[in-house]
């Protein structure tokens, strides 16, 4: 059976904790096989939460600073499998000397040399800080292979001397360094080299995009498109981090529909707080006029709902008052050829051949640009409902805490019987 992979661009902790409960239940039920969390966080607090909450790091963009990946001791070597073309950076920090950091550069200088240096703490997390004075260097031409994942082994002997092996070749051994108490290990790529740790194969795993990029999401699509062979049989789901309701009972039906209808390029869930969906929900009589008038956004983008917190709150309150009942569309499937918000969509892995997107507007590319090129429609699937908390313009001067609390209550009612407790207690809203 083809694997089902959920991709989420993370992550705002206050917005994402409810989604986390739904996804973990879907994974427990075997509906979703893998959850790929793309860390595009903008605050240190959210990055720390995502790092704690969501499994091992699998991928880092070339500008991502060092990330913890494990430890090494005299009893246990550090081993990993790293896909990188050049400039693999590894740092050891002795457990008994936490202010010292020793950096090993493997395949630097366009995969021609390797080096070891001591670096100060203030430079540790600057991925483009320039060269520091090397304590050791040696020619290592072609040490990293671009055609396979590179086997990396760091070991300590009885005296704590570190030895580094790459692809069964000894890069160096440094008796002047003593790590008898062991050391923590961090890794990164650098100087244009992305790093993938191929042994990080947990069902939930993290992918860290380059920080501080405008419209950074192309990095995720590009990653999957460049590994078409690995993902061509998968069904992909992509959802925003602020999906606060997900109809678990209908999720598998949505996936089966996606799998069985390959002529659509992307298929959207039936989304609460989505301009195009709201128009069709009202056209079908699912939203009464008293909740508001929801026009079809011009060209499928923007519109009065997208701009207004007040209209969004009224729509959310109506949906919550219905107990999460589906706001049906005029038909089970609505074919669509204009733009639509991609709050929760699905595509087939085979279509990654068309998804090496440039930096820019991924929503336009996935719902207008590529479908127009391929002359394939998109669709909205009525039976599977999710609720999307807010768009950027709706958030101006709006405190969503009461809605978050209400959606948390609905989540608990749906997922946890009265005699059960959630595995992860969400903090009280606000």
N, C-alpha and C positions, 0 to 999 in steps of 0.2 A: 504493500500500500504506500502511496506517495506520502511523504511527511508533511505535516502542517506546521508552518513556522510563523509565529506572530512577531512582528517588528514594531517596536514602540520607540518613538523619539522622546527621550526623557530629559529632564524630569524634575517636575516641581512636586516636592514631597506632599504638600498640602492638597495638591490636585490628584495625585497618583495613588494614594494609599487604597482608595476604594477599588480602583481598577485592579490593583495587585491581588485583592481577595478573589475577584471574579476569575482572573486568569489562572490563579493557582488551583481553583476548583476545576476549571476546564482542563488543566493539565492532569489533575488527579483522576478525572474521568476518562482520560485518554483522547480527548477531542483535539487538544493542541499538544504537539510533540516537543517543540522548542520555543523558547521566548528569548528573542534577541533584543537586549536593551541598549539602544544607542545613546550614549551619554553626551548630550548637547547642553548640559546644565550651564547656567550663567552665574551661579553663586557657589561659594566654597561649601556652604552648608548643604545645598542640594547635592553637590558632587559627593560629599562625604556620605550622605544618606544612600545614594545610589550605589556607591562602592560597598557599603556595609550590607545592603539589602539584596543585591542581585548577582550572586555568583562570581566566578573568576573572570578576570579580564581576558578576552580572546583577541582583541584587535586594538591597535593604537595608531592614530594618524601620525605622520612624521613630525608634527609640531607638539605632540602631547608630551608633557614632562614625565619624569620617572613615575612608575606605578609599582606598588608592592606585588611580588609574585611568589614569595616563599622564603625559605631559609636554608642554610647549609650548616652542618656540624661535622665533628669528627666521626660521628656514628652514621650520618646520612648525607649522601651527596645531593646536590641540587641538579635536577635534570629537567630539560624542557625540549620542545621541538619547535623551532622558530623559522617561520617563512619571512625572509628579508633578503634584499639584494646586496646591501652594503650597510656599514655603520650600525652594527648591533652594539648597543651600549648596555653594560651590566654594572651595577654598583653594589658593593658589599659594605655594610655598616656593622662593625663588631658589636656584639651584644654587650660587651663590657666597656666599650668606648663609643657611646652613641653619637659623639660629636665628630667622629672621624668617618670619612667616606672615601672609598677607593673605587675608582672607575676603570673598567676594562672596555676598551673600544676594539671590537673585532671587525675586520674588513673595512676599516676606515680608508679615507683617501681613495675613493672609488674602488674599494675592495683590493687594495694593494698592500696595506700595512695594518698592524695591530699595535695597541699601546696600552699602558697602564699608568694612571696618575692618581694623585691625592687631590681632592677638591674640597673647598670649604662649603659649609652648609648653605650659605647665602647664594651659591651658584648651582646648587644641586638641582633645583627645579626650573632652571632656565635652559631649555633645549637648544638654544642658539647662542650660547654664551661665548663661543669662540674657543680656541685651543688653550689649554693650560699646560704648564710645564710637565712633560712626561717623565716619569720615573723609570720607564722601560718602554722600548719600542723595537719592532722587528718587521722585516718584510714578510708578508703572508699573502702572496699573490693568489687570487681566486679562492680564498679560504671559505667564503660563503657561496653556496650554490643557488642560482635563481630558479633552478628546475625542480627543487624538492624542498621539503622542510628540513632545516639543518638541525642535527642532533647536538645539543649543548649539554655538557656535564661539567659542573664545578665540584671539586672534592677537596677535603682537608685531610692531611695525614695526621698521625698521632701528635705531632707538635703544633698542629694548626696551620701548616703551610698550605696555601691554596694552589691547586693545579687546574688549568682550564683545558678542556678537550672540545673540539668542534669537528663533527663528522669523523670521529675516531682518530683525529690528528691532535697531538699535543701542541697547544699554542704557547704555553709557558708555565713555569712553576716559580714561585716567588718566596723563598725561605726567609727573606727579610720581613715579610708580613706574617704576623702571628695572630690567628683567629682561633685560639684554643677554646674560647667560650662560644664559638659559633658566630654566625653573622646573618643578618637579614639581607634579602636579595631584592633589588629593584631592577626593572628593565625599561628600555624605550628604544625607538628607532631614532633617526636623526638625519639631518641634511638631505631631506627629500625621500627618505626610506621609511615606508610604513612597516609596521611590525605585526605579525600574526602569530600567536602562540597556539599551535595546532593541537596540543594536548589538553587544552582547556575545552573539554567536550561536554560539560554539564548541560542539562536541559535548559537551564536559565543561565545566560552568560552576558557579559558586558562588552560593548564595542565603544571605543572612546574616539569621538571625532576631534579634529583640530579645533582648539579653542578660539573664541572671539572672531569667528567667521560670520559674515552676514549671509543669510540664507544657506546654512551649512548642510542641508539635508541631502544634497547631491552626493555627498561622500558615501552614504549608505547604499544608494542605488548603484553607484559606481563599483563599490566593493562586490556586491552580488553579481553585477553584470560581468565583471572580470573573472568570476568563478562559475561561469555558466554550467560547466560540466558537473560541478558538485551540487548545483541547486536546480537543474533543469526539470527534475521530477517532482519538485515540491509544489505545494499550494501555499502562497504567501498571504497572510493577513497583515495589514498595517493599521495601527490605531493611534490616535492622539493620546497624550498622557492624562488628559482630563476627561476621559470617558468615565462617567460616574454611574452608569447603569448598562448592563449587558445581559440580554435574555439568554441565559445558559441553555434553556430547553430548546431553543431554535438555532443555536450556533452551528451544530453539526449539519442541519438542513441547509444553512447558508453555504457551508463549505462544500457539501455535495452538489449544490446548484452551481457553484463556481467551477468545480471540477468537471461537471457534465455539460457545460456550455462554453466551450473554448472560443466561440466566435466573438464574445465580449472581450474587450481589452482589460478594463477594470470593472468590478461590480461593487457598488456601495451598499452598505447596510441601510436600513430605514432609520434615519438619524433624527432624534429630537434636538432642536436648536441647530438647524441646518436650513438655509434659505430655500433651496430647491425642494428638499423633502417637505418643509412646512407648507409650501405652496400646494404640493400634491396631496398632502395629508388633509388640508382644508378643502381642496377640490373634491375629495372623496367623502367629505362630511365627517371626518374624524376629529376635526377641530371646529367647534362652534364659533359663530361670528363674535360672540361675547368675549372670547379670548383675545381677539384682535384680527385685523386683516393682514394676511400674509401673501403678498404679491410675488410673482415670479421675478427673481432678481434679474436685472438686465444682463443678458449673456451668461446667466447662471452665477454671477459674482456680485458680492456686496448686497445692497438692499437694506430696507428699513430694519429687519430683524438683526442682521449682521452688525448694525450700527447702534442698537438700542438695548441697554441693560434692562430697562423697564419691560420691553416686549419679551425679552428672553425670560425674565422672571415669571411673567404671566404664563408663558408657554410651559416652563418647567413646573410651575404650581399646578397647572391643569393636568399635566402628565402624571405628576405624583398623586394628585387627587384621584386619578384613575387606577392607582395601585400598580403602575407600570404596564398597563394594558397597551397592546400594540395600536398605534395610530395608523390604521391601514391606509394604503395608497389606492388609487382607482383600479389598479390591477396588481396581480401578484408580482409581476415584473414590469417595470417601466423602462423602456428603451430610451436612451438619452444621447444626444450628440453635442450638447453644449458643455460649458464648464460646470463643475460642481465641487463643493468642499469635500476634501478627502479625509474626513474625520475617522471613518472606518471603512476600508476598502479591501478587496482581495484581487490578486492577480495570479497567473500561472507561472511557474518557474521557467517554462520554455520561452516565455515572453521577455525574459531578461535579456535576450539577444537584442531587444529594442530599447533597453533601459539604461544605457550608459549616459545618464543625463549630465549636461553641463551645469555649472553653478548657475543658479537662477530659480525661477518659479517652478517648483516640482509639481504643484497642483495643476497649473496650466499645461505642463508637458504631459502629464498622465491622463488628463481628461479632454484635452483639445489637441495638442501638438502631435503626439504619437498616434492616437486613434485616427486623426485626420490623414496622416501619412499612410497608415495601414488600411484606411477605409473600413474601420471596424467601430461599432458603437460601444458605448458603455451602458450600464444599467443600474437601476436601484431595485433592491430585492425587498419586497414589502414585509415578509413574514418574520424577519430578524431585526429586532429593534435594539438600538443603543441610544444612550443619551449623552450629549456632548455639553459640557458645562458652559464654556464661554469662548467667544472670539475676542481678539485683542481690543477692538473698538468698544466692545461691551464692558470691558473691565475698568474703564475710566471712571474713577470715583465710586466703584461698586464693591461692596463687601459680600462675597459669595458664601460666607460662613453658614448662614441659615440653610441655604440650599445644600451645601455639602453635608450638613448634619442630617437633613431630611433624606438625602440619597444614601447616607450611611445606614440610616434606620431601615430603608427599603432593602439594602444589600443584606443586612443581618436577617431580616425577615425571610428573604429568598434563599439565602445560603445556609443559615444556621437555625435549626429547630430550637425551640425554647430551652431544651435541656442541654444544648451544646454551647461552647464558648469559641469564638474565633481564635485561631492559632496565633494571629498577630493582632493584638488589641490596638485599634486606632485611637490616637489621642483625640480628646474632645475638640470639636470644631471651634476655631477661634482661640 
